[in-house]
Amino acid sequence: MDRIVTAFAHEDARRRIQRLLESGGYPVAGAFASGAEVLRAVRKLGGAAVVCGFRLRDMTAPELAADLGPGTGVLVIASAANLDLCQGENLYRLPVPASRADLYASLDTLLHQRRRRPPPARQEEAQRLIRRAKELLMDVNRMSEAEAHRFLQKRSMDTGLRLEQTARLVIETYTR
């Protein structure tokens, strides 16, 4: 299920867009007024599509899209003049006035593009932890790299922890 977050400076616009999306079968995970709130929510959710107006309380849509990075699609609903200021790979534009069908079609395009993108690469620290845990498992237990990786994945699934958390536990266990 794709997560959708909305962001509009005006409360009426937030409520109207949220109702419109939900009536079209697009559940909204959160409705916010500022870019900072959106950034926190998207990071907490592990990614989301963002539907927003051009100007939020603390930043503009292009600034929000830049802060979110290339993995998050942002659908900007604004006047044609403001949309001319919106450029970027992850920015989708919908000029107002727009029909319900236009909104749904634009959102479908954004969600489809998000699904086609590869997942964001693991952070460097997480990669280092996983690599170190595999090295320890290979040295101590005489595993191949593939066996060590499968072990970490299985242990991660069994415990419900993220892979890098499991790697951290393996490192702590073997380096005591």
N, C-alpha and C positions, 0 to 999 in steps of 0.2 A: 504494500500500500504506500502510495506516495504521500509524503507529508507536505502540507501547504500552510504557510504563515502569511498573514496579511499585515500591512503597515500603512496607516494613513494618519496624518496629523489631526484630522477632524474626526471626532467620535461618530458623527452621523455617517460619514463615508465608511468608516470601519465596520459599523453595524450593517449598513446596506450591502456592502460587498460580501461580508461574511454570510448574510442571509442568502444572497444571490448564489454564491458558490455552494452552500450547503443544499439549497433547493435543487441544484443541478447534479447532486451526488458527489460533490467534492468536499469532504470533511476538512474543517479548518482546525489546525493544531494550536493556533494562537493568533490573537489580534493585538497589534501594538501601535504605539504612537511615535516611538523613537527608533532610530537606527541601532542604538546600543542595546535596546531590548530585543530587537530582531537578532542581532549578532549572538547574544547570550542564548536565545531560544534555539537558533539553528545549530549552534555548537552542542547544546544539551541534547537535542533531538538526533544528533549525528548526521545532519543534513536535512534540507527541506527546499521546496520551491517557494519563492517569495513573490507575492502580488502586492504592489505598493503604488502610492502616488509619487509624483516627482519630488516633492519637498516633504520631509519628515521634520519632527521637532528639532533634531540636532544635526541633520545632514541631508544631502540630496540622494536621490536614487543611484546616480552613477558612483557617488562616494561609497554608498552601502554595497553596491555590487563589487567594487574594488576591494573593500574590506572582507567581503565574503569569499572572494577568490573565484577561480574559474570553475570549480565544481558545483556551484550553486547558481541556478537560473533565476533571474529576476524579471518579472513581468511588470513594466511600468505603465500605469494608466494615467494619461495626462493630456494636456492640450498639445496640438501639433508643434507649437513654438517651443514648448519645453522638451518635447520628444526629440527635437533637432539637437539638443544638448546631450542626449543619451547615446553614447557610442560604446560598444564593447561586445566581446564574444558572448558573454553570458547575460546580456541585456536584450529583452524582448519588449517591443513597444506596441501599445494599443492606444490610438487617439480617441479622445472623447468628442462628441457623444459616440458611444458604441452600443451595439445591440447585445443582448444576452448570448446569442449564437456566436458573435465575434469574440466575446470574452471566453466562452467555453472552447472555441477553436484555438485561440491563442494559448490558453492554458494547456490544452492537449498537446500542442506543438512543443511547448516548454517541457512538459513532463516526458514526452517521447524522447526529446533530446537528452534529458537528464539520464534516462535509462540506458541510452546508447553510450554514454561516457564511461570510461573505465573508472573504478573506484579510486579515490585519492590515494596516493602512495603513503605508506606508513611513515610516520615521522622518523627522523634519523635516530633519535634516542631509542625508540621502540625497535627499530631494525638492529641497532647495536646490541640491545638486551637479548633479542631472539638469537642473534648470531653467537653471542657469548654462551647462552644456555645450550645451544646445539653443540658447540665446541666441548663444553664440559661433559655432556651426555656421550659424545663420541669418544672422548678420552677415558672417562671412568667406566662406562658400560660397553665399550667397544662396539658402538652403533655406527652405522653409516649415516651420512648427512640426512638422507631421506627417512631413515628409521627415527632419527632424533627429531626431525620435524613432525613426523606422524605422531610420535610420542607426545610432543608439546601440544599438538592440535587436539589429540584425544583427551589429554589431561585437562586442557582448557574447556572442552565441551562438557566433560564429566563434572567439573567443578563450577561451571557457569562463569568463569573468569575470562577476561580478554586474553589473547595470546601473549601480549607483552607482560601482563600481570603474572601469568603462569611462568613465563621465562624468568621473571624477577624472583619468584619463589624457588625455582630450580637453582638459580645462582646462589641464593642465600643458603639453601640446603647443602650444596656441594662445596661452599667456600667457608664453612664454619670451622 
